[in-house]
Amino acid sequence: MARDLEIVLLRSFVTAVRAGSISRAASALGQSQPALSQQLRKLENTVGSPLLLRSTTGVSPTRAGDELLPYAERILSLSAQALTEAGRALTGHCGVGLLEDLAASQLPQALADLARLHPGATLEVLSLSGDARREAYDAGRVQLMLDEAADVPGRPRWTVRRPLVWAVGQGVDLAADPLPVVLFSGPCTWRASVLEGLEGADRRWRVAFESNSLVGVLAAVRAGLGVTAVLPGNLEPAMACHDADALPSLPDIELGLARHPRTEGDPLVDAVETALRRMV
């Protein structure tokens, strides 16, 4: 008998991974914790592999979970878009300014799927420096900007909190003193979160590599130069930290969306904003 992936189970799994906790995911979904746990076990039985590593500090995806996650996110996004946009052809142009860390996640795929549903629409995604994103927004080239809440123009239209997770290079000794760290060039919320977390835990550290791009940071971790903090969507399976007590906990970050006032009521911009909110 063919096995099917149920949408409700995939939504439970994605929410648990994003929240980093069964209890927080249950609260977000309006369910009890036992009910959510039962759904996750049912999905694991369907897939045939454990999908989540459970610890006293929360949950994180296993290798099988990491492999399933992008498919689950895309299935949920396509389902929502199909239900919302079926029978309605969208046209026009919408520019989206994304923080690099979000541009490297599943968001571009969600926007590409939306574009395929509406071939008459033109989507332009810009992953630029903070100043360049703001200039594009002010000039009207970008209608939507998704960035750290403190960096979007004006008051965010909506905000959402996302966890940071540790990415560990292969062969890195987490007990090393000082601990080798890979950092984003400052000023940067990610950088501050890493250093404040280590100093709060009385961990000595040294800079092993520094870059102003996510590509450079991930390449350094991939090469085994040290540890860093990333969004869950950018964590490669081989970089997952499986020792919850080896490194201090990291704070959430707040993302926010700004929308150009001149686009109110534009159906295409409405649809793109909805897709962005669903994905984050």
BALOBA-1460 file (C-alpha; in Angstrom, 3 decimals):
// residues 280
<rec num="1" residu="m" x="0.000" y="0.000" z="0.000"/>
<rec num="2" residu="a" x="1.306" y="3.435" z="-0.938"/>
<rec num="3" residu="r" x="2.278" y="5.696" z="1.927"/>
<rec num="4" residu="d" x="1.012" y="9.291" z="1.906"/>
<rec num="5" residu="l" x="2.360" y="12.273" z="3.839"/>
<rec num="6" residu="e" x="-0.541" y="13.958" z="5.601"/>
<rec num="7" residu="i" x="-0.511" y="17.759" z="5.552"/>
<rec num="8" residu="v" x="-1.480" y="18.026" z="9.226"/>
<rec num="9" residu="l" x="1.446" y="15.806" z="10.247"/>
<rec num="10" residu="l" x="3.898" y="17.769" z="8.118"/>
<rec num="11" residu="r" x="2.638" y="21.017" z="9.656"/>
<rec num="12" residu="s" x="3.191" y="19.589" z="13.142"/>
<rec num="13" residu="f" x="6.736" y="18.538" z="12.222"/>
<rec num="14" residu="v" x="7.704" y="21.860" z="10.628"/>
<rec num="15" residu="t" x="6.250" y="23.818" z="13.546"/>
<rec num="16" residu="a" x="8.162" y="21.685" z="16.070"/>
<rec num="17" residu="v" x="11.441" y="22.223" z="14.210"/>
<rec num="18" residu="r" x="10.874" y="25.966" z="13.879"/>
<rec num="19" residu="a" x="9.881" y="26.340" z="17.524"/>
<rec num="20" residu="g" x="12.671" y="24.082" z="18.793"/>
<rec num="21" residu="s" x="10.273" y="22.707" z="21.408"/>
<rec num="22" residu="i" x="7.252" y="20.392" z="21.497"/>
<rec num="23" residu="s" x="5.519" y="22.568" z="24.089"/>
<rec num="24" residu="r" x="6.038" y="25.794" z="22.123"/>
<rec num="25" residu="a" x="4.892" y="24.096" z="18.916"/>
<rec num="26" residu="a" x="1.765" y="22.744" z="20.628"/>
<rec num="27" residu="s" x="0.953" y="26.228" z="21.888"/>
<rec num="28" residu="a" x="1.450" y="27.739" z="18.432"/>
<rec num="29" residu="l" x="-0.851" y="25.129" z="16.866"/>
<rec num="30" residu="g" x="-3.466" y="25.315" z="19.618"/>
<rec num="31" residu="q" x="-3.024" y="21.660" z="20.531"/>
<rec num="32" residu="s" x="-2.106" y="19.726" z="23.635"/>
<rec num="33" residu="q" x="1.451" y="18.502" z="23.940"/>
<rec num="34" residu="p" x="0.433" y="14.791" z="24.018"/>
<rec num="35" residu="a" x="-1.662" y="15.238" z="20.862"/>
<rec num="36" residu="l" x="1.218" y="16.881" z="19.017"/>
<rec num="37" residu="s" x="3.652" y="14.188" z="20.182"/>
<rec num="38" residu="q" x="1.271" y="11.531" z="18.872"/>
<rec num="39" residu="q" x="1.137" y="13.247" z="15.461"/>
<rec num="40" residu="l" x="4.928" y="13.406" z="15.302"/>
<rec num="41" residu="r" x="5.216" y="9.707" z="16.138"/>
<rec num="42" residu="k" x="2.675" y="8.916" z="13.412"/>
<rec num="43" residu="l" x="4.759" y="10.849" z="10.871"/>
<rec num="44" residu="e" x="7.915" y="9.048" z="11.998"/>
<rec num="45" residu="n" x="6.121" y="5.717" z="11.532"/>
<rec num="46" residu="t" x="5.071" y="6.782" z="8.025"/>
<rec num="47" residu="v" x="8.580" y="7.876" z="7.076"/>
<rec num="48" residu="g" x="10.180" y="4.917" z="8.826"/>
<rec num="49" residu="s" x="12.830" y="6.915" z="10.690"/>
<rec num="50" residu="p" x="13.098" y="9.128" z="13.804"/>
<rec num="51" residu="l" x="12.755" y="12.748" z="12.737"/>
<rec num="52" residu="l" x="13.480" y="14.626" z="15.971"/>
<rec num="53" residu="l" x="16.156" y="14.441" z="18.637"/>
<rec num="54" residu="r" x="14.524" y="15.126" z="21.995"/>
<rec num="55" residu="s" x="16.437" y="16.568" z="24.966"/>
<rec num="56" residu="t" x="15.740" y="18.545" z="28.114"/>
<rec num="57" residu="t" x="16.364" y="21.776" z="26.193"/>
<rec num="58" residu="g" x="14.019" y="21.038" z="23.278"/>
<rec num="59" residu="v" x="14.048" y="19.240" z="19.949"/>
<rec num="60" residu="s" x="16.224" y="19.329" z="16.849"/>
<rec num="61" residu="p" x="15.931" y="17.420" z="13.570"/>
<rec num="62" residu="t" x="17.774" y="14.159" z="12.984"/>
<rec num="63" residu="r" x="19.515" y="13.563" z="9.661"/>
<rec num="64" residu="a" x="16.239" y="12.128" z="8.317"/>
<rec num="65" residu="g" x="14.413" y="15.150" z="9.721"/>
<rec num="66" residu="d" x="16.824" y="17.528" z="7.995"/>
<rec num="67" residu="e" x="16.238" y="15.709" z="4.714"/>
<rec num="68" residu="l" x="12.437" y="15.819" z="5.091"/>
<rec num="69" residu="l" x="12.207" y="19.461" z="6.253"/>
<rec num="70" residu="p" x="12.607" y="21.289" z="2.898"/>
<rec num="71" residu="y" x="10.100" y="18.941" z="1.257"/>
<rec num="72" residu="a" x="7.630" y="19.438" z="4.109"/>
<rec num="73" residu="e" x="7.968" y="23.216" z="3.939"/>
<rec num="74" residu="r" x="7.466" y="23.227" z="0.195"/>
<rec num="75" residu="i" x="4.430" y="20.934" z="0.364"/>
<rec num="76" residu="l" x="2.829" y="23.203" z="2.980"/>
<rec num="77" residu="s" x="3.621" y="26.313" z="0.963"/>
<rec num="78" residu="l" x="2.247" y="24.887" z="-2.286"/>
<rec num="79" residu="s" x="-0.892" y="23.644" z="-0.565"/>
<rec num="80" residu="a" x="-1.581" y="27.044" z="0.977"/>
<rec num="81" residu="q" x="-0.877" y="28.895" z="-2.271"/>
<rec num="82" residu="a" x="-3.051" y="26.560" z="-4.302"/>
<rec num="83" residu="l" x="-5.982" y="27.004" z="-1.912"/>
<rec num="84" residu="t" x="-5.558" y="30.794" z="-1.859"/>
<rec num="85" residu="e" x="-4.752" y="31.510" z="-5.486"/>
<rec num="86" residu="a" x="-6.590" y="28.806" z="-7.453"/>
<rec num="87" residu="g" x="-8.681" y="30.361" z="-10.184"/>
<rec num="88" residu="r" x="-7.160" y="33.833" z="-9.727"/>
<rec num="89" residu="a" x="-4.479" y="34.977" z="-12.185"/>
<rec num="90" residu="l" x="-2.099" y="37.570" z="-10.737"/>
<rec num="91" residu="t" x="-0.121" y="40.045" z="-12.809"/>
<rec num="92" residu="g" x="2.250" y="42.923" z="-12.184"/>
<rec num="93" residu="h" x="5.621" y="43.294" z="-10.463"/>
<rec num="94" residu="c" x="6.710" y="42.739" z="-6.866"/>
<rec num="95" residu="g" x="10.223" y="43.288" z="-5.552"/>
<rec num="96" residu="v" x="11.313" y="41.561" z="-2.335"/>
<rec num="97" residu="g" x="14.348" y="42.520" z="-0.275"/>
<rec num="98" residu="l" x="15.653" y="39.649" z="1.851"/>
<rec num="99" residu="l" x="18.293" y="39.338" z="4.513"/>
<rec num="100" residu="e" x="20.989" y="37.026" z="3.111"/>
<rec num="101" residu="d" x="20.271" y="34.379" z="5.758"/>
<rec num="102" residu="l" x="16.646" y="34.236" z="4.567"/>
<rec num="103" residu="a" x="17.604" y="34.261" z="0.886"/>
<rec num="104" residu="a" x="19.607" y="31.085" z="1.530"/>
<rec num="105" residu="s" x="16.593" y="29.315" z="3.066"/>
<rec num="106" residu="q" x="13.408" y="27.920" z="1.492"/>
<rec num="107" residu="l" x="11.899" y="31.376" z="0.887"/>
<rec num="108" residu="p" x="13.186" y="31.758" z="-2.702"/>
<rec num="109" residu="q" x="11.696" y="28.353" z="-3.572"/>
<rec num="110" residu="a" x="8.322" y="29.437" z="-2.171"/>
<rec num="111" residu="l" x="8.446" y="32.595" z="-4.294"/>
<rec num="112" residu="a" x="9.467" y="30.573" z="-7.370"/>
<rec num="113" residu="d" x="6.483" y="28.279" z="-6.820"/>
<rec num="114" residu="l" x="4.208" y="31.323" z="-6.583"/>
<rec num="115" residu="a" x="5.662" y="32.693" z="-9.833"/>
<rec num="116" residu="r" x="4.944" y="29.390" z="-11.618"/>
<rec num="117" residu="l" x="1.319" y="29.564" z="-10.491"/>
<rec num="118" residu="h" x="1.080" y="33.068" z="-12.001"/>
<rec num="119" residu="p" x="3.194" y="33.334" z="-15.166"/>
<rec num="120" residu="g" x="1.864" y="36.829" z="-15.809"/>
<rec num="121" residu="a" x="3.496" y="38.127" z="-12.617"/>
<rec num="122" residu="t" x="7.111" y="39.234" z="-12.258"/>
<rec num="123" residu="l" x="8.902" y="38.657" z="-8.962"/>
<rec num="124" residu="e" x="12.285" y="40.228" z="-8.219"/>
<rec num="125" residu="v" x="14.218" y="39.064" z="-5.161"/>
<rec num="126" residu="l" x="17.141" y="41.186" z="-3.948"/>
<rec num="127" residu="s" x="19.606" y="39.990" z="-1.322"/>
<rec num="128" residu="l" x="21.742" y="43.074" z="-0.768"/>
<rec num="129" residu="s" x="23.548" y="44.827" z="2.047"/>
<rec num="130" residu="g" x="21.374" y="46.577" z="4.612"/>
<rec num="131" residu="d" x="21.940" y="50.041" z="3.129"/>
<rec num="132" residu="a" x="21.308" y="48.800" z="-0.423"/>
<rec num="133" residu="r" x="18.073" y="47.062" z="0.641"/>
<rec num="134" residu="r" x="16.862" y="50.313" z="2.200"/>
<rec num="135" residu="e" x="17.766" y="52.315" z="-0.932"/>
<rec num="136" residu="a" x="15.868" y="49.833" z="-3.126"/>
<rec num="137" residu="y" x="12.852" y="50.109" z="-0.807"/>
<rec num="138" residu="d" x="12.926" y="53.913" z="-0.757"/>
<rec num="139" residu="a" x="13.246" y="53.985" z="-4.558"/>
<rec num="140" residu="g" x="10.204" y="51.717" z="-4.979"/>
<rec num="141" residu="r" x="12.121" y="48.841" z="-6.564"/>
<rec num="142" residu="v" x="11.384" y="46.725" z="-3.494"/>
<rec num="143" residu="q" x="7.797" y="46.619" z="-2.238"/>
<rec num="144" residu="l" x="8.389" y="44.137" z="0.605"/>
<rec num="145" residu="m" x="11.416" y="43.913" z="2.884"/>
<rec num="146" residu="l" x="11.965" y="41.015" z="5.275"/>
<rec num="147" residu="d" x="14.838" y="41.689" z="7.643"/>
<rec num="148" residu="e" x="15.722" y="41.897" z="11.300"/>
<rec num="149" residu="a" x="12.853" y="43.847" z="12.859"/>
<rec num="150" residu="a" x="15.137" y="46.638" z="14.064"/>
<rec num="151" residu="d" x="16.450" y="47.215" z="10.524"/>
<rec num="152" residu="v" x="13.241" y="47.469" z="8.478"/>
<rec num="153" residu="p" x="12.008" y="50.935" z="7.440"/>
<rec num="154" residu="g" x="9.530" y="52.359" z="9.929"/>
<rec num="155" residu="r" x="7.384" y="50.172" z="12.123"/>
<rec num="156" residu="p" x="7.226" y="46.519" z="10.939"/>
<rec num="157" residu="r" x="3.911" y="45.412" z="9.485"/>
<rec num="158" residu="w" x="4.340" y="42.173" z="11.454"/>
<rec num="159" residu="t" x="7.116" y="40.419" z="13.326"/>
<rec num="160" residu="v" x="8.041" y="36.848" z="14.158"/>
<rec num="161" residu="r" x="10.656" y="35.352" z="16.444"/>
<rec num="162" residu="r" x="12.963" y="32.613" z="15.172"/>
<rec num="163" residu="p" x="15.572" y="30.626" z="17.125"/>
<rec num="164" residu="l" x="19.272" y="30.609" z="16.425"/>
<rec num="165" residu="v" x="21.024" y="27.235" z="16.530"/>
<rec num="166" residu="w" x="24.642" y="26.185" z="16.787"/>
<rec num="167" residu="a" x="26.459" y="24.972" z="13.685"/>
<rec num="168" residu="v" x="29.531" y="22.880" z="14.506"/>
<rec num="169" residu="g" x="32.388" y="22.126" z="12.146"/>
<rec num="170" residu="q" x="33.416" y="18.509" z="11.679"/>
<rec num="171" residu="g" x="36.099" y="17.523" z="14.147"/>
<rec num="172" residu="v" x="35.739" y="20.644" z="16.307"/>
<rec num="173" residu="d" x="36.344" y="19.892" z="20.002"/>
<rec num="174" residu="l" x="33.481" y="21.564" z="21.860"/>
<rec num="175" residu="a" x="35.468" y="21.338" z="25.094"/>
<rec num="176" residu="a" x="38.397" y="23.298" z="23.606"/>
<rec num="177" residu="d" x="39.661" y="26.205" z="25.691"/>
<rec num="178" residu="p" x="39.459" y="28.658" z="24.048"/>
<rec num="179" residu="l" x="36.637" y="27.559" z="21.747"/>
<rec num="180" residu="p" x="37.219" y="28.393" z="18.054"/>
<rec num="181" residu="v" x="34.341" y="30.474" z="16.708"/>
<rec num="182" residu="v" x="33.362" y="31.569" z="13.212"/>
<rec num="183" residu="l" x="31.817" y="35.029" z="13.232"/>
<rec num="184" residu="f" x="29.938" y="37.393" z="10.988"/>
<rec num="185" residu="s" x="31.722" y="40.712" z="10.699"/>
<rec num="186" residu="g" x="30.272" y="43.252" z="13.120"/>
<rec num="187" residu="p" x="28.006" y="44.958" z="13.800"/>
<rec num="188" residu="c" x="25.740" y="41.899" z="13.605"/>
<rec num="189" residu="t" x="23.021" y="40.419" z="15.829"/>
<rec num="190" residu="w" x="24.286" y="36.902" z="15.123"/>
<rec num="191" residu="r" x="27.812" y="37.847" z="16.218"/>
<rec num="192" residu="a" x="26.588" y="39.510" z="19.398"/>
<rec num="193" residu="s" x="24.388" y="36.510" z="20.253"/>
<rec num="194" residu="v" x="27.299" y="34.078" z="19.927"/>
<rec num="195" residu="l" x="29.711" y="36.133" z="22.006"/>
<rec num="196" residu="e" x="27.190" y="37.082" z="24.686"/>
<rec num="197" residu="g" x="26.152" y="33.440" z="25.024"/>
<rec num="198" residu="l" x="29.731" y="32.243" z="25.401"/>
<rec num="199" residu="e" x="30.725" y="34.977" z="27.822"/>
<rec num="200" residu="g" x="27.568" y="34.414" z="29.874"/>
<rec num="201" residu="a" x="28.595" y="30.769" z="30.223"/>
<rec num="202" residu="d" x="32.170" y="31.760" z="31.155"/>
<rec num="203" residu="r" x="33.516" y="30.112" z="28.007"/>
<rec num="204" residu="r" x="36.755" y="31.455" z="26.600"/>
<rec num="205" residu="w" x="36.769" y="31.832" z="22.825"/>
<rec num="206" residu="r" x="38.970" y="32.864" z="19.928"/>
<rec num="207" residu="v" x="38.122" y="34.035" z="16.420"/>
<rec num="208" residu="a" x="38.971" y="31.285" z="13.940"/>
<rec num="209" residu="f" x="37.351" y="32.908" z="10.899"/>
<rec num="210" residu="e" x="35.357" y="36.040" z="10.156"/>
<rec num="211" residu="s" x="33.270" y="36.953" z="7.113"/>
<rec num="212" residu="n" x="30.555" y="39.406" z="6.146"/>
<rec num="213" residu="s" x="28.628" y="36.745" z="4.179"/>
<rec num="214" residu="l" x="26.691" y="33.607" z="5.060"/>
<rec num="215" residu="v" x="28.473" y="31.735" z="2.265"/>
<rec num="216" residu="g" x="31.848" y="32.469" z="3.865"/>
<rec num="217" residu="v" x="30.689" y="31.588" z="7.371"/>
<rec num="218" residu="l" x="29.176" y="28.264" z="6.295"/>
<rec num="219" residu="a" x="32.247" y="27.409" z="4.229"/>
<rec num="220" residu="a" x="34.459" y="27.966" z="7.278"/>
<rec num="221" residu="v" x="32.281" y="25.771" z="9.492"/>
<rec num="222" residu="r" x="32.088" y="23.148" z="6.754"/>
<rec num="223" residu="a" x="35.893" y="23.115" z="6.697"/>
<rec num="224" residu="g" x="35.962" y="22.422" z="10.450"/>
<rec num="225" residu="l" x="37.352" y="25.774" z="11.585"/>
<rec num="226" residu="g" x="34.924" y="26.337" z="14.460"/>
<rec num="227" residu="v" x="31.330" y="26.905" z="15.568"/>
<rec num="228" residu="t" x="28.819" y="29.607" z="14.745"/>
<rec num="229" residu="a" x="25.111" y="30.499" z="15.040"/>
<rec num="230" residu="v" x="22.658" y="30.252" z="12.138"/>
<rec num="231" residu="l" x="18.940" y="30.075" z="11.482"/>
<rec num="232" residu="p" x="17.614" y="26.483" z="11.483"/>
<rec num="233" residu="g" x="16.886" y="26.664" z="7.755"/>
<rec num="234" residu="n" x="20.581" y="27.229" z="7.021"/>
<rec num="235" residu="l" x="21.889" y="24.437" z="9.252"/>
<rec num="236" residu="e" x="23.415" y="21.634" z="7.203"/>
<rec num="237" residu="p" x="22.845" y="18.130" z="8.655"/>
<rec num="238" residu="a" x="26.549" y="17.492" z="9.189"/>
<rec num="239" residu="m" x="26.816" y="20.691" z="11.269"/>
<rec num="240" residu="a" x="24.101" y="19.862" z="13.829"/>
<rec num="241" residu="c" x="25.154" y="19.963" z="17.478"/>
<rec num="242" residu="h" x="23.990" y="16.736" z="19.123"/>
<rec num="243" residu="d" x="25.346" y="17.558" z="22.597"/>
<rec num="244" residu="a" x="22.797" y="19.978" z="24.058"/>
<rec num="245" residu="d" x="24.953" y="20.741" z="27.101"/>
<rec num="246" residu="a" x="28.202" y="21.412" z="25.256"/>
<rec num="247" residu="l" x="27.320" y="24.971" z="24.203"/>
<rec num="248" residu="p" x="25.202" y="27.681" z="25.850"/>
<rec num="249" residu="s" x="21.672" y="28.374" z="24.672"/>
<rec num="250" residu="l" x="21.176" y="31.092" z="22.074"/>
<rec num="251" residu="p" x="18.454" y="33.763" z="22.059"/>
<rec num="252" residu="d" x="15.718" y="34.094" z="19.471"/>
<rec num="253" residu="i" x="15.947" y="36.834" z="16.866"/>
<rec num="254" residu="e" x="13.044" y="38.999" z="15.739"/>
<rec num="255" residu="l" x="12.296" y="39.298" z="12.032"/>
<rec num="256" residu="g" x="9.997" y="41.958" z="10.658"/>
<rec num="257" residu="l" x="8.343" y="42.812" z="7.356"/>
<rec num="258" residu="a" x="8.009" y="46.291" z="5.892"/>
<rec num="259" residu="r" x="5.586" y="46.954" z="3.019"/>
<rec num="260" residu="h" x="5.694" y="50.017" z="0.821"/>
<rec num="261" residu="p" x="2.593" y="52.157" z="1.527"/>
<rec num="262" residu="r" x="1.851" y="52.600" z="-2.185"/>
<rec num="263" residu="t" x="1.162" y="48.852" z="-2.571"/>
<rec num="264" residu="e" x="-1.834" y="48.576" z="-0.256"/>
<rec num="265" residu="g" x="-4.554" y="46.591" z="-2.007"/>
<rec num="266" residu="d" x="-2.234" y="45.206" z="-4.707"/>
<rec num="267" residu="p" x="-3.289" y="41.522" z="-5.138"/>
<rec num="268" residu="l" x="0.177" y="40.345" z="-6.193"/>
<rec num="269" residu="v" x="1.933" y="42.022" z="-3.264"/>
<rec num="270" residu="d" x="-0.783" y="40.625" z="-0.976"/>
<rec num="271" residu="a" x="-0.039" y="37.105" z="-2.243"/>
<rec num="272" residu="v" x="3.742" y="37.491" z="-1.881"/>
<rec num="273" residu="e" x="3.379" y="38.868" z="1.641"/>
<rec num="274" residu="t" x="1.148" y="35.907" z="2.552"/>
<rec num="275" residu="a" x="3.726" y="33.461" z="1.159"/>
<rec num="276" residu="l" x="6.529" y="35.119" z="3.123"/>
<rec num="277" residu="r" x="4.567" y="35.065" z="6.361"/>
<rec num="278" residu="r" x="3.677" y="31.397" z="5.950"/>
<rec num="279" residu="m" x="7.294" y="30.450" z="5.385"/>
<rec num="280" residu="v" x="8.728" y="32.300" z="8.373"/>
